[in-house]
Amino acid sequence: MTEGIKDQCQDPTQSITIDLPCPLAERVERYAKKNETDVTVVLIEALDDFLRKQG
């Protein structure tokens, strides 16, 4: 990994697949639509925020 770049994978295309409970997926979709963004963006931001708060 390059020293000057933090918080990035060596392969920026790395992905994981998760199954969400249907009610949660619907909430994410509604939030994304309301904020004119993509569900992927919502999930990335939510997970990042959660993990940052964990320390």
C-alpha positions as protocol buffer text, in pm:
chain_id: "A"
residue {
  index: 1
  type: MET
  ca { x: 0 y: 0 z: 0 }
}
residue {
  index: 2
  type: THR
  ca { x: 123 y: 349 z: -79 }
}
residue {
  index: 3
  type: GLU
  ca { x: 231 y: 540 z: 232 }
}
residue {
  index: 4
  type: GLY
  ca { x: 68 y: 867 z: 120 }
}
residue {
  index: 5
  type: ILE
  ca { x: -277 y: 715 z: 79 }
}
residue {
  index: 6
  type: LYS
  ca { x: -465 y: 612 z: 393 }
}
residue {
  index: 7
  type: ASP
  ca { x: -792 y: 421 z: 429 }
}
residue {
  index: 8
  type: GLN
  ca { x: -777 y: 269 z: 80 }
}
residue {
  index: 9
  type: CYS
  ca { x: -747 y: -89 z: -35 }
}
residue {
  index: 10
  type: GLN
  ca { x: -465 y: -192 z: -263 }
}
residue {
  index: 11
  type: ASP
  ca { x: -740 y: -288 z: -506 }
}
residue {
  index: 12
  type: PRO
  ca { x: -1001 y: -8 z: -501 }
}
residue {
  index: 13
  type: THR
  ca { x: -1252 y: -235 z: -677 }
}
residue {
  index: 14
  type: GLN
  ca { x: -1272 y: -472 z: -381 }
}
residue {
  index: 15
  type: SER
  ca { x: -1630 y: -549 z: -286 }
}
residue {
  index: 16
  type: ILE
  ca { x: -1839 y: -751 z: -44 }
}
residue {
  index: 17
  type: THR
  ca { x: -2195 y: -869 z: -80 }
}
residue {
  index: 18
  type: ILE
  ca { x: -2438 y: -860 z: 210 }
}
residue {
  index: 19
  type: ASP
  ca { x: -2801 y: -961 z: 255 }
}
residue {
  index: 20
  type: LEU
  ca { x: -3013 y: -701 z: 432 }
}
residue {
  index: 21
  type: PRO
  ca { x: -3347 y: -762 z: 597 }
}
residue {
  index: 22
  type: CYS
  ca { x: -3619 y: -640 z: 360 }
}
residue {
  index: 23
  type: PRO
  ca { x: -3744 y: -360 z: 590 }
}
residue {
  index: 24
  type: LEU
  ca { x: -3390 y: -221 z: 624 }
}
residue {
  index: 25
  type: ALA
  ca { x: -3331 y: -239 z: 248 }
}
residue {
  index: 26
  type: GLU
  ca { x: -3656 y: -50 z: 191 }
}
residue {
  index: 27
  type: ARG
  ca { x: -3550 y: 219 z: 439 }
}
residue {
  index: 28
  type: VAL
  ca { x: -3216 y: 257 z: 264 }
}
residue {
  index: 29
  type: GLU
  ca { x: -3386 y: 283 z: -75 }
}
residue {
  index: 30
  type: ARG
  ca { x: -3632 y: 547 z: 53 }
}
residue {
  index: 31
  type: TYR
  ca { x: -3350 y: 749 z: 210 }
}
residue {
  index: 32
  type: ALA
  ca { x: -3143 y: 732 z: -109 }
}
residue {
  index: 33
  type: LYS
  ca { x: -3436 y: 839 z: -325 }
}
residue {
  index: 34
  type: LYS
  ca { x: -3527 y: 1125 z: -89 }
}
residue {
  index: 35
  type: ASN
  ca { x: -3167 y: 1249 z: -98 }
}
residue {
  index: 36
  type: GLU
  ca { x: -3125 y: 1189 z: -472 }
}
residue {
  index: 37
  type: THR
  ca { x: -2834 y: 952 z: -429 }
}
residue {
  index: 38
  type: ASP
  ca { x: -2753 y: 585 z: -480 }
}
residue {
  index: 39
  type: VAL
  ca { x: -2814 y: 314 z: -221 }
}
residue {
  index: 40
  type: THR
  ca { x: -2445 y: 224 z: -241 }
}
residue {
  index: 41
  type: VAL
  ca { x: -2351 y: 575 z: -130 }
}
residue {
  index: 42
  type: VAL
  ca { x: -2596 y: 556 z: 163 }
}
residue {
  index: 43
  type: LEU
  ca { x: -2461 y: 220 z: 276 }
}
residue {
  index: 44
  type: ILE
  ca { x: -2096 y: 325 z: 246 }
}
residue {
  index: 45
  type: GLU
  ca { x: -2154 y: 646 z: 441 }
}
residue {
  index: 46
  type: ALA
  ca { x: -2361 y: 471 z: 710 }
}
residue {
  index: 47
  type: LEU
  ca { x: -2106 y: 194 z: 759 }
}
residue {
  index: 48
  type: ASP
  ca { x: -1816 y: 439 z: 762 }
}
residue {
  index: 49
  type: ASP
  ca { x: -1991 y: 658 z: 1020 }
}
residue {
  index: 50
  type: PHE
  ca { x: -2071 y: 356 z: 1239 }
}
residue {
  index: 51
  type: LEU
  ca { x: -1714 y: 224 z: 1229 }
}
residue {
  index: 52
  type: ARG
  ca { x: -1560 y: 566 z: 1301 }
}
residue {
  index: 53
  type: LYS
  ca { x: -1776 y: 595 z: 1614 }
}
residue {
  index: 54
  type: GLN
  ca { x: -1655 y: 253 z: 1730 }
}
residue {
  index: 55
  type: GLY
  ca { x: -1301 y: 385 z: 1756 }
}
